[in-house]
Amino acid sequence: MKDKILSLGYPLSEVNELLKVSKNIEKDYELLKNNYPIQYLIGYVNFYGYKILVNNSVLIPRFETEFLVEKTIKYAKNIFTKKIDILDLGTGSGCISIALAKSLECNVTAIDISNEALDLASINSKNNDTNIKFIKNNMLENHKTKYDLVISNPPYISKNEKIMESVDKYEPHIALYAENDGLYFYEEILKNISNNLNDRFLISFEIGYTQASQIVKIIHKYLKDVKVFVEKDLSNKDRYIFITNE
């Protein structure tokens, strides 16, 4: 069975993990033939060195998002010299919050609109010995607390965009797709965020690789006297935006 699963194109490491945890490998194999995500069958992923439980109520954490965390940590260490307050918008599995809580001297608050995602994120937080405050909310709506660092990997795929069948079919659309050509949540966050920022701040976004110029325009529409840095992923595509007043 191992060779049959490998023949579908899955990495050896993931196949070995599935073989360890599977209760019905024949059934799992049939699901994999239909492009069901192997990470959901395994039940967890490694994200930034931490074990993160996943199920089909949350987006599967991506390698690109590990680099969002890594780059954010570098910016934060350059900007702040104190214990900082962090807000993670659209936390999903909680992977970003957990990685930041483990890497920085900070207090972390994480917001999501999905009860199922918040339940799983809370379990992940406990399993990784982090003390994260979870709140059910629609992004920043009626949220007045101030933070030093706001980070988000929001839904940013346009509803007209073609994506991998396995992602579209099995991962939660609420965490994938956004109106206004995928820009809706960036605008929602940026038009409200001034009320949630301390005097010295950092905002970190993961973005779609075609969206940088449009998001930069939105940033300058709502935030004055800020520095904006667009950074690339390992494929040399624009993938991250960092905003600071430092």
ChimeraX attribute file (.defattr): number of C-alpha atoms within 10 A of each C-alpha:
attribute: neighborCount
match mode: 1-to-1
recipient: residues
	/A:1	11
	/A:2	13
	/A:3	9
	/A:4	10
	/A:5	20
	/A:6	14
	/A:7	10
	/A:8	12
	/A:9	9
	/A:10	13
	/A:11	12
	/A:12	13
	/A:13	8
	/A:14	15
	/A:15	19
	/A:16	13
	/A:17	17
	/A:18	21
	/A:19	16
	/A:20	11
	/A:21	12
	/A:22	14
	/A:23	11
	/A:24	9
	/A:25	17
	/A:26	11
	/A:27	10
	/A:28	19
	/A:29	19
	/A:30	12
	/A:31	14
	/A:32	17
	/A:33	12
	/A:34	11
	/A:35	16
	/A:36	19
	/A:37	20
	/A:38	20
	/A:39	20
	/A:40	20
	/A:41	21
	/A:42	21
	/A:43	16
	/A:44	19
	/A:45	21
	/A:46	14
	/A:47	19
	/A:48	20
	/A:49	9
	/A:50	16
	/A:51	14
	/A:52	24
	/A:53	23
	/A:54	25
	/A:55	20
	/A:56	16
	/A:57	22
	/A:58	25
	/A:59	22
	/A:60	24
	/A:61	21
	/A:62	11
	/A:63	13
	/A:64	16
	/A:65	20
	/A:66	17
	/A:67	18
	/A:68	25
	/A:69	22
	/A:70	15
	/A:71	15
	/A:72	22
	/A:73	16
	/A:74	11
	/A:75	17
	/A:76	19
	/A:77	12
	/A:78	10
	/A:79	16
	/A:80	16
	/A:81	9
	/A:82	10
	/A:83	11
	/A:84	16
	/A:85	19
	/A:86	25
	/A:87	26
	/A:88	25
	/A:89	25
	/A:90	26
	/A:91	30
	/A:92	30
	/A:93	28
	/A:94	29
	/A:95	28
	/A:96	25
	/A:97	29
	/A:98	26
	/A:99	21
	/A:100	21
	/A:101	21
	/A:102	16
	/A:103	12
	/A:104	17
	/A:105	15
	/A:106	17
	/A:107	18
	/A:108	23
	/A:109	21
	/A:110	28
	/A:111	23
	/A:112	24
	/A:113	18
	/A:114	19
	/A:115	14
	/A:116	16
	/A:117	24
	/A:118	24
	/A:119	15
	/A:120	19
	/A:121	27
	/A:122	20
	/A:123	16
	/A:124	22
	/A:125	22
	/A:126	12
	/A:127	13
	/A:128	16
	/A:129	12
	/A:130	18
	/A:131	16
	/A:132	21
	/A:133	14
	/A:134	20
	/A:135	18
	/A:136	14
	/A:137	17
	/A:138	15
	/A:139	22
	/A:140	20
	/A:141	11
	/A:142	9
	/A:143	14
	/A:144	13
	/A:145	13
	/A:146	18
	/A:147	23
	/A:148	21
	/A:149	25
	/A:150	24
	/A:151	23
	/A:152	24
	/A:153	23
	/A:154	26
	/A:155	23
	/A:156	23
	/A:157	23
	/A:158	18
	/A:159	15
	/A:160	10
	/A:161	9
	/A:162	9
	/A:163	12
	/A:164	8
	/A:165	12
	/A:166	13
	/A:167	16
	/A:168	13
	/A:169	13
	/A:170	15
	/A:171	20
	/A:172	16
	/A:173	17
	/A:174	14
	/A:175	22
	/A:176	19
	/A:177	22
	/A:178	19
	/A:179	14
	/A:180	13
	/A:181	14
	/A:182	21
	/A:183	22
	/A:184	17
	/A:185	20
	/A:186	20
	/A:187	16
	/A:188	15
	/A:189	19
	/A:190	18
	/A:191	16
	/A:192	17
	/A:193	20
	/A:194	14
	/A:195	13
	/A:196	18
	/A:197	19
	/A:198	14
	/A:199	11
	/A:200	13
	/A:201	23
	/A:202	24
	/A:203	24
	/A:204	23
	/A:205	23
	/A:206	25
	/A:207	24
	/A:208	19
	/A:209	15
	/A:210	11
	/A:211	17
	/A:212	20
	/A:213	12
	/A:214	10
	/A:215	19
	/A:216	15
	/A:217	10
	/A:218	17
	/A:219	20
	/A:220	14
	/A:221	12
	/A:222	14
	/A:223	16
	/A:224	9
	/A:225	9
	/A:226	14
	/A:227	14
	/A:228	15
	/A:229	13
	/A:230	16
	/A:231	16
	/A:232	15
	/A:233	16
	/A:234	10
	/A:235	8
	/A:236	9
	/A:237	13
	/A:238	19
	/A:239	23
	/A:240	25
	/A:241	20
	/A:242	19
	/A:243	21
	/A:244	19
	/A:245	15
	/A:246	13
